[in-house]
Amino acid sequence: MKDFPFEYAGGSIPGRDHIGRDGLLLGRNNQDAMAWLTTHDSLYAVICDGCGSEPESEVGAKLGARLLLSALHERLVSRPYPVDPEHGALLWETVRQDLLARLQVLAVLSEGGSFTQAVGRYLLFTVMALVITPARCEIVAIGDGSYALNGTLKSLGPFPDNKPPYLAYGLINSEYSADPKALRFRCLESIPTAALQSALIGSDGVAALAQKSGARLPGREELVGPISQFWTNDRFFRNRDGIRRYLALINSEVTYRDKRGALRTDHGHLPDDTTMFVMRRKTDLNPAP
C-alpha cells in the first residue's frame, strides 16, 4: 500500500446506555463491529451494528463484518469493480446471497432449537460499507447508519419502531418480508475515485456525535468539535488508536469540583455505541527527504 493515495483510520466505543451511568455498570458489550481489508490498490471497509434489543447481536455483527469482506474480496480478486450501476447492483446482490448462505450455516450450528430464535439472538445487524478501487468509490448500506463523502455528513434512519432492515431478515419472516428490496444493498454514493477527497462510514451513533460539536468534553473546557475533524485533523491518522481514544474521552464520566468547590459530575455524550471508519487523500505522496 506504499503508493496507495489515501490514508485511513477507525475507532469504536460502547455507548453510555451499554456501559451505565453514575457508577452503575450495566456490563453490556459494544454491539458495533468494524473491519477493513486492503490490497495493493484498493480498500474495503465495513461497519455492522447489532440489534440493540438482542443481548448477543454483537456476535453476528463481528462475524458478519469479516464474512462480508471475505465474500466481497473473493468476487473482486480476479475482476475489476463494476463501473455501471446495473453490474454494481448485481455484484452486491451476489455478495448478499453469499453472506446469507454463510450466516444460515452459523445459525444452524449455533442453536439446538429454533432457527428463527438463533437468527434473532445472534445475527441481526445493519451494514455500512465503503469500497475504494482505482476507478470507483462507493458507499452502500443495508439498514441505518451515517456516512460522508467529500465533507457532507448524511444519515439513514431512524426507521419506524426503531426497527431497521437487518441483513439476516433475508433468512426469516419479518416485517420486511413484503418488501424484499429493503433487505438489499442500497448504493448511497458513487463517484470516480479521482474525485474522492475524504469519506466516513459509521454506525448510527455517529449522528448523535455530530450533534454534540458544541458540547464541552467531560471535565474539561474544550469543546467536542465538528465531525469533520475526524478526516481533517492529522492526529487521527498519525495514531491509529486516536479515534477510539477521543471517542472514549467524549463518552467518559468525570467527577470534579468546580470553581466554587461544589462536586459536579459530567456524563458522556454518546448514549449509543459509536463506530467510524474515515479516510482522506494523502496531501503529499512524495515528501521531501
Residue pairs with C-beta under 8 A, 6 or more apart in sequence:
1 38
1 40
3 285
4 38
4 40
4 41
4 43
5 281
5 282
5 285
6 43
6 132
6 196
6 279
6 280
6 281
6 282
7 237
7 279
7 280
7 282
8 36
8 43
8 45
8 237
8 277
8 278
8 279
8 280
9 236
9 237
9 240
9 242
9 243
9 277
9 278
9 279
10 34
10 36
10 45
10 243
10 275
10 276
10 277
10 278
11 241
11 242
11 243
11 244
11 245
11 246
11 247
11 275
11 276
12 30
12 32
12 33
12 34
12 244
12 247
12 273
12 274
12 275
12 276
13 30
13 244
13 247
13 248
13 251
13 270
13 273
13 274
13 275
14 28
14 29
14 30
14 273
15 205
15 251
15 270
15 271
15 272
15 273
15 274
16 251
16 253
16 267
16 268
16 270
16 271
17 26
17 271
17 272
18 26
18 28
18 29
18 30
18 31
18 273
19 25
19 26
19 28
19 251
19 268
20 26
20 27
21 253
21 267
22 253
22 265
22 267
28 55
29 58
30 58
30 273
30 275
31 49
31 50
31 51
31 52
31 57
31 58
31 61
31 125
31 273
32 47
32 48
32 49
32 50
32 58
32 61
32 203
32 205
32 273
32 274
32 275
33 47
33 48
33 49
33 50
33 58
33 61
33 62
33 64
33 65
33 125
33 275
34 45
34 46
34 47
34 48
34 65
34 275
34 277
35 45
35 46
35 65
35 66
35 69
36 43
36 44
36 45
36 46
36 69
36 277
37 43
37 44
37 45
37 69
37 73
38 44
39 73
41 133
41 134
42 76
42 81
42 131
42 132
42 133
42 134
43 130
43 131
43 132
43 279
44 69
44 72
44 73
44 129
44 130
44 131
44 132
45 129
45 130
45 201
45 277
45 279
46 65
46 68
46 69
46 127
46 128
46 129
46 130
47 65
47 127
47 128
47 129
47 145
47 201
47 202
47 203
47 275
47 276
47 277
48 60
48 61
48 62
48 64
48 65
48 68
48 125
48 126
48 127
48 128
49 61
49 125
49 126
49 128
49 143
49 144
49 145
49 203
49 204
49 273
49 275
50 57
50 58
50 59
50 60
50 61
50 124
50 125
51 57
51 120
51 124
51 125
51 166
52 162
52 272
54 120
54 121
54 122
54 124
55 121
56 121
56 122
57 121
57 122
57 123
57 124
57 125
59 122
59 123
60 103
60 106
60 122
60 123
60 124
60 125
60 168
61 125
63 103
63 106
64 99
64 103
64 123
64 125
64 127
64 167
67 99
67 102
67 103
68 95
68 99
68 127
68 129
71 95
71 98
71 99
71 102
72 95
72 129
72 131
74 98
75 91
75 94
75 95
75 98
76 133
80 133
80 135
81 88
81 91
81 131
81 133
81 135
81 136
81 138
82 88
82 90
82 91
82 136
83 135
83 136
85 187
85 190
88 138
88 187
88 190
89 184
89 185
89 187
92 140
92 184
92 185
92 187
93 184
93 185
95 185
96 142
96 167
96 170
96 183
96 184
96 185
99 167
100 167
100 168
100 170
100 171
103 119
103 123
103 167
103 168
103 171
104 171
106 122
106 123
107 115
107 118
107 119
107 122
107 123
107 171
108 115
108 118
110 118
110 122
111 117
111 118
111 121
111 122
115 171
115 172
116 172
116 173
119 168
119 171
119 172
120 172
123 166
123 168
123 171
124 166
124 168
124 169
125 143
125 166
125 167
125 168
126 141
126 142
126 143
126 144
126 145
126 164
126 165
126 166
126 167
126 203
127 140
127 141
127 142
127 143
127 167
127 185
128 139
128 140
128 141
128 143
128 145
128 146
128 147
128 201
128 202
128 203
129 139
129 140
129 141
129 185
129 201
130 137
130 138
130 139
130 147
130 199
130 201
130 277
130 279
131 137
131 138
131 139
131 140
132 193
132 196
132 199
132 279
133 193
134 193
135 192
135 193
136 190
136 191
136 192
136 193
137 149
137 189
137 190
137 191
137 192
137 193
137 195
137 196
137 199
138 187
138 189
138 190
139 147
139 149
139 187
139 188
139 189
139 190
139 199
139 201
140 185
140 186
140 187
140 188
141 147
141 156
141 185
141 186
141 188
142 165
142 166
142 167
142 183
142 184
142 185
142 186
143 156
143 157
143 159
143 164
143 165
143 166
143 167
144 155
144 156
144 157
144 158
144 159
144 164
144 204
145 155
145 156
145 157
145 201
145 202
145 203
145 204
145 206
146 153
146 154
146 155
146 156
146 200
146 201
146 202
146 203
146 204
146 206
146 207
146 210
146 276
147 153
147 154
147 155
147 156
147 188
147 189
147 199
147 200
147 201
147 202
148 154
148 198
148 199
148 200
148 227
148 231
149 189
149 191
149 196
149 198
149 199
150 191
150 195
150 196
150 197
150 198
150 199
151 197
151 198
151 228
151 231
153 200
153 206
153 210
153 227
154 188
155 204
155 206
155 207
156 164
156 188
156 204
157 164
157 204
158 164
158 204
159 165
163 175
165 176
165 182
165 183
166 174
167 183
169 176
169 177
169 183
170 180
170 183
176 182
176 183
196 281
197 280
197 281
198 231
198 232
198 278
198 279
198 280
198 281
199 231
199 278
199 279
199 280
200 206
200 227
200 230
200 231
200 276
200 277
200 278
200 279
201 276
201 277
202 274
202 275
202 276
202 277
203 272
203 273
203 274
203 275
203 276
204 272
205 270
205 271
205 272
205 273
205 274
205 275
206 227
206 274
206 275
206 276
208 269
208 270
208 271
208 272
208 274
209 224
209 227
209 247
209 250
209 269
209 270
209 274
210 226
210 227
212 224
212 250
212 269
212 270
213 223
213 224
213 225
213 226
213 227
214 223
214 224
215 223
215 224
215 269
216 222
216 223
216 224
216 266
217 223
217 224
217 249
217 250
218 249
218 250
218 251
218 252
218 253
218 254
218 266
218 267
218 268
218 269
219 252
219 254
219 256
219 266
224 250
224 269
229 236
230 236
230 243
230 276
230 278
231 278
231 279
231 280
232 280
235 242
236 242
236 243
236 246
236 278
237 280
239 245
243 276
243 278
247 270
247 274
250 268
250 269
250 270
251 268
251 269
251 270
251 274
252 268
253 265
253 266
253 267
253 268
254 265
254 266
255 263
255 264
255 265
255 266
256 263
256 264
256 266
257 263
257 264
258 264
